[in-house]
Amino acid sequence: MTKNKALVIFSVIMWLIVCQLFFMPIQSSIGQRVADSVQNQLRQELDFSDFHYISRSIADFNKSGAISCPVLNKVYPTALEILDLRYMSESCSNTDFLLNGVIFKTQLKSLNGDIYDFQYISKNPSLFYTALWAFRIIGVLIVLLMIQLLKLQRQKNDLAIKSEKEIAQAKENLSQKLAHDIRSPISTLGLISVKILDPEIRELQLSVVKQINEIANKLLQDVRTEKIGFNILSTSESKELKNLSVFFSDLQKEYKFKSIALKQIVIFNITEASSTFKVSVGLTKILYPILNNLIQNSIDATDNNGVIKISSEIRLGKLFISVEDNGKGIPENILKELGIKAISYGKEKNDNLSGNGIAVYNAKKDLEAFGCELHISSKLGQGTQIEIIMP
């Protein structure tokens, strides 16, 4: 509060100084014009009249308000006080801050050799004072208004920061609850998996349980770091390399069992060189859910008996992983927005389960964080191909 008061006082004083500097030259100009008019009039009378008539003219000027506090003394050939009307004025001060007028001193000489000293204050017209005080008052009001607006802006910023903190806390609380709720059925699934006799199914189920557990942990990590994607990694994860043989093997096993329920055909064509390609551990963590989401998008975009091909090959030292379908394709206006913002197309048959396009958006952002690329090509009515390029 003390700081605000000091700012108000300082701003008002500075504004009044600006007003003073602006109006002082105007006052000097007005005063000089009045002084020239008064002195010319008196010089003309002095040449044809005696000091009695001059005194009467000065009194008239004083009465009209053109001048104030006039004093007329004869200094030659004899000293004589002729006129002093200061007693008729409320104040004979020309306070600079109030801009009450400008003091003028001059000598008047007659043809017969008489010399008079004349002193007075040249008054400003009422219009000058109206403009001066309007300028001062309006300026002060503007200063106060600006300070109030700054105060409101600070309050708005404080509320925004408080709101962001509350939202962040709510997100963390929700993520903790979801992660806790997810882990309970995950542990049950893990126990059930042990009882499954078929080793291939048991291995697949344990792999799925591990994926769900990693998603729960990622949710907590994302909210706490206010980041999206697996770009917050430990030092060991960012440096450690791992080949993709297990990764591709798990992906093919998952869709081997999924294909029993699917009406589409999922074909894998993974080269041996691709399986030995090494990438960082962190990249393998994001790659599995990304490919799963892309394959699911292709499934949603194809009709019964549609074909989805997942292939990989190494070219020029880079790994190219492709997900291609013969589905509806994507219009040009939608295609150019994919990866830039969350947008979806061609999932009308599965509205209850299909997403809002955030999978491609997040996939592109997460892959780019690891120096990878994601390219999308499509022809309407023919199908879509999404290619991941890994250095």
Kinemage of the C-alpha trace (Angstrom):
@kinemage 1
@onewidth
@group {chain A} dominant
@subgroup {mainchain}
@vectorlist {calphas} color= white
{ca met a 1} P 0.000 0.000 0.000
{ca thr a 2} L 2.868 2.420 0.907
{ca lys a 3} L 4.498 1.680 -2.442
{ca asn a 4} L 1.250 2.472 -4.289
{ca lys a 5} L 0.849 5.766 -2.417
{ca ala a 6} L 4.421 6.769 -3.245
{ca leu a 7} L 3.792 5.952 -6.907
{ca val a 8} L 0.600 8.030 -6.949
{ca ile a 9} L 2.306 11.045 -5.322
{ca phe a 10} L 5.323 10.824 -7.610
{ca ser a 11} L 3.166 10.504 -10.751
{ca val a 12} L 0.930 13.451 -9.781
{ca ile a 13} L 3.940 15.675 -9.037
{ca met a 14} L 5.547 14.752 -12.347
{ca trp a 15} L 2.321 15.535 -14.194
{ca leu a 16} L 2.025 18.959 -12.509
{ca ile a 17} L 5.617 19.710 -13.503
{ca val a 18} L 4.758 18.799 -17.107
{ca cys a 19} L 1.757 21.141 -16.968
{ca gln a 20} L 3.957 23.917 -15.567
{ca leu a 21} L 6.592 23.534 -18.265
{ca phe a 22} L 3.910 23.486 -20.956
{ca phe a 23} L 1.939 26.545 -19.812
{ca met a 24} L 4.780 28.841 -18.700
{ca pro a 25} L 5.836 29.715 -22.281
{ca ile a 26} L 2.149 30.283 -23.149
{ca gln a 27} L 1.771 32.630 -20.158
{ca ser a 28} L 4.933 34.550 -21.094
{ca ser a 29} L 3.639 35.022 -24.621
{ca ile a 30} L 0.232 36.243 -23.392
{ca gly a 31} L 1.841 38.548 -20.805
{ca gln a 32} L 4.169 40.085 -23.358
{ca arg a 33} L 1.282 40.903 -25.691
{ca val a 34} L -0.647 42.577 -22.832
{ca ala a 35} L 2.479 44.500 -21.750
{ca asp a 36} L 3.122 45.775 -25.281
{ca ser a 37} L -0.469 46.948 -25.602
{ca val a 38} L -0.508 48.730 -22.210
{ca gln a 39} L 2.876 50.417 -22.674
{ca asn a 40} L 2.096 51.626 -26.203
{ca gln a 41} L -1.154 53.135 -24.959
{ca leu a 42} L 0.558 54.970 -22.076
{ca arg a 43} L 3.429 56.272 -24.215
{ca gln a 44} L 0.936 57.826 -26.620
{ca glu a 45} L -0.920 59.522 -23.754
{ca leu a 46} L 2.289 60.707 -22.116
{ca asp a 47} L 3.291 62.573 -25.263
{ca phe a 48} L 0.047 64.602 -25.238
{ca ser a 49} L -1.074 64.569 -21.593
{ca asp a 50} L 0.269 64.954 -18.092
{ca phe a 51} L 0.583 62.219 -15.485
{ca his a 52} L -2.988 62.762 -14.245
{ca tyr a 53} L -4.398 61.273 -17.445
{ca ile a 54} L -1.791 58.479 -17.387
{ca ser a 55} L -2.846 57.557 -13.858
{ca arg a 56} L -6.479 57.413 -14.919
{ca ser a 57} L -5.639 55.082 -17.854
{ca ile a 58} L -3.620 52.816 -15.555
{ca ala a 59} L -6.539 52.636 -13.119
{ca asp a 60} L -8.839 51.674 -16.004
{ca phe a 61} L -6.461 48.878 -17.076
{ca asn a 62} L -6.352 47.659 -13.471
{ca lys a 63} L -10.136 47.756 -13.159
{ca ser a 64} L -10.635 45.798 -16.392
{ca gly a 65} L -8.340 43.031 -15.132
{ca ala a 66} L -5.721 43.360 -17.855
{ca ile a 67} L -3.110 44.227 -15.221
{ca ser a 68} L -2.883 44.200 -11.421
{ca cys a 69} L -0.788 45.795 -8.666
{ca pro a 70} L 0.320 48.826 -10.777
{ca val a 71} L 2.817 51.326 -9.297
{ca leu a 72} L 3.819 54.573 -11.107
{ca asn a 73} L 6.682 56.781 -9.829
{ca lys a 74} L 8.192 59.896 -11.368
{ca val a 75} L 11.997 59.647 -11.131
{ca tyr a 76} L 13.131 62.657 -13.188
{ca pro a 77} L 13.530 65.551 -12.872
{ca thr a 78} L 12.047 65.132 -9.380
{ca ala a 79} L 11.181 61.952 -7.409
{ca leu a 80} L 7.450 61.650 -6.845
{ca glu a 81} L 5.100 58.717 -6.143
{ca ile a 82} L 2.161 59.271 -8.445
{ca leu a 83} L 0.081 56.056 -8.321
{ca asp a 84} L 0.042 52.847 -6.236
{ca leu a 85} L -2.998 50.590 -6.728
{ca arg a 86} L -1.599 47.471 -5.012
{ca tyr a 87} L -4.166 47.880 -2.228
{ca met a 88} L -6.925 47.279 -4.802
{ca ser a 89} L -5.637 43.787 -5.667
{ca glu a 90} L -6.333 40.663 -3.652
{ca ser a 91} L -2.739 39.531 -4.107
{ca cys a 92} L 0.272 41.137 -5.628
{ca ser a 93} L 2.214 37.867 -5.865
{ca asn a 94} L 2.852 36.223 -9.197
{ca thr a 95} L 3.501 32.742 -7.737
{ca asp a 96} L 5.186 30.767 -10.502
{ca phe a 97} L 3.472 27.493 -9.583
{ca leu a 98} L 0.004 29.106 -9.750
{ca leu a 99} L 0.944 31.074 -12.872
{ca asn a 100} L -0.796 34.225 -11.563
{ca gly a 101} L 0.855 36.494 -14.112
{ca val a 102} L 4.178 37.992 -15.204
{ca ile a 103} L 5.780 41.032 -13.542
{ca phe a 104} L 6.819 43.786 -15.959
{ca lys a 105} L 8.977 46.821 -15.196
{ca thr a 106} L 9.517 49.630 -17.719
{ca gln a 107} L 10.398 53.269 -18.015
{ca leu a 108} L 8.151 55.791 -19.742
{ca lys a 109} L 9.660 58.954 -21.182
{ca ser a 110} L 7.748 62.070 -22.306
{ca leu a 111} L 8.757 64.641 -24.892
{ca asn a 112} L 9.441 67.232 -22.217
{ca gly a 113} L 12.055 64.965 -20.552
{ca asp a 114} L 9.985 63.543 -17.673
{ca ile a 115} L 10.836 59.924 -16.814
{ca tyr a 116} L 8.484 57.494 -14.990
{ca asp a 117} L 9.081 53.999 -13.558
{ca phe a 118} L 6.081 51.722 -14.150
{ca gln a 119} L 5.675 48.294 -12.539
{ca tyr a 120} L 2.675 45.904 -12.753
{ca ile a 121} L 1.582 42.286 -13.207
{ca ser a 122} L 0.262 41.303 -16.627
{ca lys a 123} L -2.816 39.119 -15.999
{ca asn a 124} L -3.797 36.006 -17.915
{ca pro a 125} L -7.252 35.782 -19.512
{ca ser a 126} L -9.861 33.462 -17.938
{ca leu a 127} L -9.558 31.052 -20.870
{ca phe a 128} L -5.899 30.479 -19.938
{ca tyr a 129} L -6.802 29.474 -16.380
{ca thr a 130} L -9.663 27.255 -17.599
{ca ala a 131} L -7.301 25.364 -19.895
{ca leu a 132} L -4.584 25.209 -17.224
{ca trp a 133} L -6.763 23.706 -14.482
{ca ala a 134} L -8.600 21.407 -16.877
{ca phe a 135} L -5.218 20.134 -18.055
{ca arg a 136} L -4.059 19.595 -14.470
{ca ile a 137} L -7.233 17.861 -13.259
{ca ile a 138} L -7.726 15.637 -16.310
{ca gly a 139} L -4.066 14.667 -16.223
{ca val a 140} L -4.210 13.729 -12.544
{ca leu a 141} L -7.350 11.663 -13.178
{ca ile a 142} L -5.629 9.861 -16.061
{ca val a 143} L -2.614 9.154 -13.850
{ca leu a 144} L -4.859 7.742 -11.104
{ca leu a 145} L -6.776 5.682 -13.669
{ca met a 146} L -3.579 4.241 -15.163
{ca ile a 147} L -2.290 3.319 -11.708
{ca gln a 148} L -5.619 1.654 -10.914
{ca leu a 149} L -5.457 -0.279 -14.198
{ca leu a 150} L -1.924 -1.437 -13.361
{ca lys a 151} L -3.152 -2.522 -9.946
{ca leu a 152} L -6.019 -4.478 -11.526
{ca gln a 153} L -3.602 -6.068 -13.999
{ca arg a 154} L -1.354 -7.190 -11.146
{ca gln a 155} L -4.370 -8.638 -9.343
{ca lys a 156} L -5.402 -10.418 -12.556
{ca asn a 157} L -1.904 -11.875 -12.955
{ca asp a 158} L -1.880 -13.004 -9.321
{ca leu a 159} L -5.257 -14.693 -9.778
{ca ala a 160} L -4.047 -16.358 -12.995
{ca ile a 161} L -0.954 -17.706 -11.235
{ca lys a 162} L -3.083 -18.914 -8.330
{ca ser a 163} L -5.532 -20.543 -10.745
{ca glu a 164} L -2.708 -22.271 -12.640
{ca lys a 165} L -1.297 -23.621 -9.397
{ca glu a 166} L -4.712 -24.898 -8.349
{ca ile a 167} L -5.240 -26.552 -11.755
{ca ala a 168} L -1.766 -28.124 -11.608
{ca gln a 169} L -2.488 -29.449 -8.126
{ca ala a 170} L -5.872 -30.801 -9.258
{ca lys a 171} L -4.182 -32.536 -12.201
{ca glu a 172} L -1.606 -34.124 -9.942
{ca asn a 173} L -4.266 -35.262 -7.486
{ca leu a 174} L -6.317 -36.754 -10.326
{ca ser a 175} L -3.315 -38.455 -11.893
{ca gln a 176} L -2.322 -39.937 -8.538
{ca lys a 177} L -5.840 -41.255 -8.051
{ca leu a 178} L -5.968 -42.702 -11.583
{ca ala a 179} L -2.526 -44.263 -11.239
{ca his a 180} L -3.510 -45.790 -7.898
{ca asp a 181} L -6.816 -47.074 -9.271
{ca ile a 182} L -5.110 -48.548 -12.355
{ca arg a 183} L -2.410 -50.361 -10.369
{ca ser a 184} L -4.898 -52.431 -8.404
{ca pro a 185} L -6.443 -54.253 -11.415
{ca ile a 186} L -2.967 -54.419 -12.989
{ca ser a 187} L -1.670 -56.423 -10.035
{ca thr a 188} L -4.691 -58.732 -10.328
{ca leu a 189} L -4.010 -59.270 -14.030
{ca gly a 190} L -0.382 -60.053 -13.202
{ca leu a 191} L -1.435 -62.744 -10.723
{ca ile a 192} L -3.927 -64.226 -13.217
{ca ser a 193} L -1.232 -64.334 -15.906
{ca val a 194} L 0.852 -66.675 -13.776
{ca lys a 195} L -1.993 -69.234 -13.893
{ca ile a 196} L -2.287 -69.188 -17.704
{ca leu a 197} L -0.897 -72.424 -19.119
{ca asp a 198} L -0.156 -71.226 -22.643
{ca pro a 199} L 3.297 -69.582 -22.279
{ca glu a 200} L 2.816 -67.371 -25.350
{ca ile a 201} L -0.484 -65.938 -24.041
{ca arg a 202} L 0.974 -65.573 -20.559
{ca glu a 203} L 3.977 -63.674 -21.923
{ca leu a 204} L 1.725 -61.398 -23.981
{ca gln a 205} L -0.546 -60.629 -21.040
{ca leu a 206} L 2.404 -59.818 -18.778
{ca ser a 207} L 3.715 -57.502 -21.534
{ca val a 208} L 0.348 -55.706 -21.709
{ca val a 209} L 0.304 -55.385 -17.893
{ca lys a 210} L 3.766 -53.825 -18.073
{ca gln a 211} L 2.579 -51.355 -20.736
{ca ile a 212} L -0.413 -50.265 -18.627
{ca asn a 213} L 1.834 -49.830 -15.607
{ca glu a 214} L 4.239 -47.659 -17.625
{ca ile a 215} L 1.312 -45.534 -18.849
{ca ala a 216} L 0.225 -44.964 -15.231
{ca asn a 217} L 3.767 -43.930 -14.260
{ca lys a 218} L 4.007 -41.660 -17.305
{ca leu a 219} L 0.772 -39.944 -16.332
{ca leu a 220} L 2.203 -39.041 -12.942
{ca gln a 221} L 5.483 -37.905 -14.481
{ca asp a 222} L 3.802 -35.742 -17.137
{ca val a 223} L 1.649 -33.872 -14.625
{ca arg a 224} L 4.445 -33.295 -12.133
{ca thr a 225} L 6.873 -31.997 -14.759
{ca glu a 226} L 4.126 -30.234 -16.766
{ca lys a 227} L 5.472 -31.975 -19.872
{ca ile a 228} L 3.817 -34.154 -22.494
{ca gly a 229} L 5.643 -37.242 -23.702
{ca phe a 230} L 8.630 -39.271 -22.501
{ca asn a 231} L 11.149 -36.492 -22.987
{ca ile a 232} L 11.941 -36.320 -19.264
{ca leu a 233} L 14.367 -39.214 -18.847
{ca ser a 234} L 17.029 -40.300 -16.433
{ca thr a 235} L 20.640 -39.945 -17.542
{ca ser a 236} L 20.986 -43.699 -17.958
{ca glu a 237} L 17.841 -43.932 -20.111
{ca ser a 238} L 18.983 -41.120 -22.412
{ca lys a 239} L 22.403 -42.759 -23.002
{ca glu a 240} L 21.601 -46.478 -22.909
{ca leu a 241} L 20.920 -48.104 -26.295
{ca lys a 242} L 18.676 -51.076 -26.972
{ca asn a 243} L 17.905 -53.032 -30.140
{ca leu a 244} L 14.336 -53.403 -31.390
{ca ser a 245} L 14.142 -57.191 -31.697
{ca val a 246} L 12.013 -57.659 -28.538
{ca phe a 247} L 10.003 -54.573 -29.422
{ca phe a 248} L 8.960 -55.867 -32.857
{ca ser a 249} L 8.429 -59.383 -31.475
{ca asp a 250} L 6.025 -58.133 -28.784
{ca leu a 251} L 4.147 -55.965 -31.297
{ca gln a 252} L 3.642 -58.895 -33.699
{ca lys a 253} L 2.502 -61.197 -30.879
{ca glu a 254} L -0.060 -58.663 -29.713
{ca tyr a 255} L -1.622 -58.304 -33.158
{ca lys a 256} L -1.466 -62.050 -33.777
{ca phe a 257} L -4.058 -62.454 -31.006
{ca lys a 258} L -5.918 -59.236 -31.821
{ca ser a 259} L -6.391 -60.339 -35.418
{ca ile a 260} L -8.724 -63.121 -34.187
{ca ala a 261} L -11.233 -60.465 -33.129
{ca leu a 262} L -10.441 -57.969 -35.891
{ca lys a 263} L -12.207 -58.007 -39.260
{ca gln a 264} L -9.202 -56.327 -40.849
{ca ile a 265} L -5.971 -58.027 -41.890
{ca val a 266} L -2.779 -56.835 -40.143
{ca ile a 267} L 0.437 -57.754 -41.982
{ca phe a 268} L 3.961 -57.322 -40.585
{ca asn a 269} L 7.042 -57.084 -42.790
{ca ile a 270} L 9.957 -56.412 -40.437
{ca thr a 271} L 13.456 -56.891 -41.838
{ca glu a 272} L 16.131 -58.628 -39.780
{ca ala a 273} L 18.318 -55.517 -39.948
{ca ser a 274} L 15.481 -53.472 -38.417
{ca ser a 275} L 15.337 -55.790 -35.402
{ca thr a 276} L 19.025 -55.206 -34.651
{ca phe a 277} L 18.726 -51.419 -35.052
{ca lys a 278} L 19.659 -49.758 -31.735
{ca val a 279} L 17.894 -46.740 -30.228
{ca ser a 280} L 17.778 -45.129 -26.769
{ca val a 281} L 15.723 -46.822 -24.048
{ca gly a 282} L 13.575 -43.703 -23.760
{ca leu a 283} L 12.676 -43.914 -27.451
{ca thr a 284} L 11.549 -47.535 -27.116
{ca lys a 285} L 9.170 -46.430 -24.350
{ca ile a 286} L 7.306 -43.998 -26.575
{ca leu a 287} L 7.521 -46.043 -29.766
{ca tyr a 288} L 5.270 -48.915 -28.638
{ca pro a 289} L 2.191 -46.799 -27.700
{ca ile a 290} L 2.740 -44.563 -30.750
{ca leu a 291} L 2.698 -47.512 -33.182
{ca asn a 292} L -0.247 -49.049 -31.355
{ca asn a 293} L -2.217 -45.808 -31.747
{ca leu a 294} L -1.277 -45.440 -35.421
{ca ile a 295} L -2.303 -49.040 -36.177
{ca gln a 296} L -5.591 -48.505 -34.326
{ca asn a 297} L -6.202 -45.354 -36.413
{ca ser a 298} L -5.756 -47.442 -39.577
{ca ile a 299} L -8.141 -50.086 -38.234
{ca asp a 300} L -10.743 -47.374 -37.527
{ca ala a 301} L -10.280 -45.915 -41.014
{ca thr a 302} L -10.759 -49.228 -42.906
{ca asp a 303} L -13.865 -51.255 -43.600
{ca asn a 304} L -14.230 -55.010 -43.047
{ca asn a 305} L -11.447 -57.011 -44.710
{ca gly a 306} L -9.309 -53.890 -44.890
{ca val a 307} L -5.541 -54.383 -44.945
{ca ile a 308} L -3.039 -52.695 -42.602
{ca lys a 309} L 0.657 -53.208 -43.378
{ca ile a 310} L 3.423 -52.545 -40.844
{ca ser a 311} L 6.845 -52.625 -42.446
{ca ser a 312} L 10.370 -51.525 -41.630
{ca glu a 313} L 13.681 -51.159 -43.439
{ca ile a 314} L 17.006 -49.378 -43.090
{ca arg a 315} L 17.991 -46.795 -45.700
{ca leu a 316} L 21.031 -44.487 -45.520
{ca gly a 317} L 21.648 -45.419 -41.903
{ca lys a 318} L 18.114 -44.560 -40.802
{ca leu a 319} L 15.265 -46.828 -39.751
{ca phe a 320} L 11.990 -46.318 -41.603
{ca ile a 321} L 8.864 -47.769 -39.947
{ca ser a 322} L 5.688 -47.526 -42.019
{ca val a 323} L 2.005 -48.033 -41.141
{ca glu a 324} L -0.067 -48.205 -44.327
{ca asp a 325} L -3.782 -48.903 -44.870
{ca asn a 326} L -6.249 -49.044 -47.767
{ca gly a 327} L -8.908 -47.088 -45.907
{ca lys a 328} L -10.846 -43.910 -46.642
{ca gly a 329} L -7.829 -41.636 -46.953
{ca ile a 330} L -7.635 -38.063 -45.702
{ca pro a 331} L -8.700 -34.867 -47.531
{ca glu a 332} L -5.970 -32.333 -48.301
{ca asn a 333} L -7.382 -29.686 -45.932
{ca ile a 334} L -7.352 -32.176 -43.025
{ca leu a 335} L -3.981 -33.675 -43.970
{ca lys a 336} L -2.104 -30.382 -43.690
{ca glu a 337} L -3.433 -29.883 -40.134
{ca leu a 338} L -2.411 -33.329 -38.835
{ca gly a 339} L 0.446 -33.115 -36.361
{ca ile a 340} L -0.062 -29.372 -35.969
{ca lys a 341} L -3.217 -29.644 -33.867
{ca ala a 342} L -5.507 -32.385 -32.593
{ca ile a 343} L -7.794 -33.306 -35.495
{ca ser a 344} L -9.463 -36.545 -36.609
{ca tyr a 345} L -11.097 -37.884 -39.770
{ca gly a 346} L -12.675 -41.108 -41.056
{ca lys a 347} L -13.727 -42.685 -37.745
{ca glu a 348} L -17.462 -42.141 -37.961
{ca lys a 349} L -18.156 -45.878 -37.796
{ca asn a 350} L -16.645 -46.025 -34.328
{ca asp a 351} L -17.621 -42.729 -32.722
{ca asn a 352} L -17.844 -44.133 -29.218
{ca leu a 353} L -14.300 -45.456 -29.245
{ca ser a 354} L -12.399 -43.286 -31.711
{ca gly a 355} L -10.273 -40.408 -30.439
{ca asn a 356} L -10.030 -36.723 -31.242
{ca gly a 357} L -6.821 -36.797 -33.253
{ca ile a 358} L -4.489 -36.211 -30.321
{ca ala a 359} L -2.551 -39.451 -30.987
{ca val a 360} L -0.897 -38.156 -34.190
{ca tyr a 361} L -0.352 -34.724 -32.619
{ca asn a 362} L 1.412 -36.166 -29.559
{ca ala a 363} L 3.257 -38.786 -31.619
{ca lys a 364} L 4.828 -36.119 -33.819
{ca lys a 365} L 5.812 -33.981 -30.838
{ca asp a 366} L 7.248 -36.901 -28.819
{ca leu a 367} L 9.195 -38.312 -31.770
{ca glu a 368} L 10.678 -34.916 -32.651
{ca ala a 369} L 11.917 -34.632 -29.041
{ca phe a 370} L 14.166 -37.634 -29.847
{ca gly a 371} L 15.278 -36.289 -33.225
{ca cys a 372} L 12.883 -38.500 -35.184
{ca glu a 373} L 10.494 -37.513 -37.972
{ca leu a 374} L 6.875 -38.384 -38.727
{ca his a 375} L 5.564 -38.024 -42.289
{ca ile a 376} L 1.958 -38.528 -43.427
{ca ser a 377} L 0.797 -39.096 -47.008
{ca ser a 378} L -2.726 -39.945 -48.096
{ca lys a 379} L -5.079 -40.141 -51.067
{ca leu a 380} L -8.787 -39.778 -50.541
{ca gly a 381} L -10.552 -43.099 -51.135
{ca gln a 382} L -7.281 -45.035 -51.502
{ca gly a 383} L -5.605 -45.043 -48.098
{ca thr a 384} L -3.011 -43.473 -45.827
{ca gln a 385} L 0.649 -44.082 -45.060
{ca ile a 386} L 2.412 -42.811 -41.927
{ca glu a 387} L 6.197 -43.142 -41.842
{ca ile a 388} L 8.460 -42.811 -38.799
{ca ile a 389} L 12.101 -42.027 -39.569
{ca met a 390} L 14.591 -42.793 -36.778
{ca pro a 391} L 18.247 -41.663 -37.006
